[in-house]
Amino acid sequence: NFQPLPGYRESKPVVFADVYPTEGATYQELTEAIEKLKLSDASLVTEPVNSPALGPGVRLGFLGLFHIEITKERISREYGVETVLTTPTVGYRVSLTNGKEIEVKTAGQLPDPSYVKEIQEPIVNLTLVTPAEFVGGLMQVLENQRGEYQDTIYAGLTSQLTYKLPLSELICGLVDKVKSASKGYATVDYEISGYQLVKAV
């Protein structure tokens, strides 16, 4: 009987997306490919879903944006199953009036507003490294995405910006906006840092 090493924590998905087989593949081929993939990727979390438009599929839980790209590519290359992936979403913590707390991954799972005490969204600590000439434009982009300024460090012609930002804003095209505002020169790094209250319906 194996015991985990001290300090070990199970991976917890923070980004979710639904995956469906394309016309050239079947649901069974998709689920078999995902089950095989899970043997080498223990952080991948799955549950079945059904869409009126796309039919049966699988909701996948990922560790981040890069994990989504890798998983989709591996399903295609290693198992020959082409897929359609929905827009990623994040999980929200919902505190109920009865004292319980639930996690909501889709809008359809949100309880009746009369039972909701508060809703919290995941946030990240975001670090941008950029040539100094693009700092002003990047700060404007981040503030438009509900970013909360933390710090700026200057090192010669390069600057490092640190922001606190909702994860939902990060997954909704922020990287493309950063690349555009910096002409492709800025790099983005982030880590999940907790939850904060949000007004959501």
HELIX and SHEET records of a PDB file:
HELIX    1   1 TYR A   27  SER A   40  1                                  14    
HELIX    2   2 LEU A   65  TYR A   79  1                                  15    
HELIX    3   3 ALA A  107  GLN A  109  5                                   3    
HELIX    4   4 PRO A  113  TYR A  115  5                                   3    
HELIX    5   5 ALA A  132  PHE A  134  5                                   3    
HELIX    6   6 VAL A  135  ASN A  144  1                                  10    
HELIX    7   7 LEU A  167  GLU A  169  1                                   3    
HELIX    8   8 LEU A  170  LEU A  174  3                                   5    
HELIX    9   9 VAL A  175  ALA A  181  1                                   7    
SHEET    1   A 4 VAL A  45  SER A  51  0                                        
SHEET    2   A 4 GLY A  55  PHE A  62 -1                                        
SHEET    3   A 4 VAL A  15  PRO A  21 -1                                        
SHEET    4   A 4 THR A  83  LEU A  85 -1                                        
SHEET    1   B 4 VAL A  45  SER A  51  0                                        
SHEET    2   B 4 GLY A  55  PHE A  62 -1                                        
SHEET    3   B 4 VAL A  15  PRO A  21 -1                                        
SHEET    4   B 4 THR A  89  VAL A  90 -1                                        
SHEET    1   C 5 GLU A 101  VAL A 104  0                                        
SHEET    2   C 5 TYR A  92  LEU A  96 -1                                        
SHEET    3   C 5 VAL A 116  PRO A 131 -1                                        
SHEET    4   C 5 THR A 158  PRO A 166 -1                                        
SHEET    5   C 5 GLU A 148  ALA A 155 -1                                        
SHEET    1   D 4 GLU A 101  VAL A 104  0                                        
SHEET    2   D 4 TYR A  92  LEU A  96 -1                                        
SHEET    3   D 4 VAL A 116  PRO A 131 -1                                        
SHEET    4   D 4 THR A 187  LEU A 197 -1                                        
END                                                                             
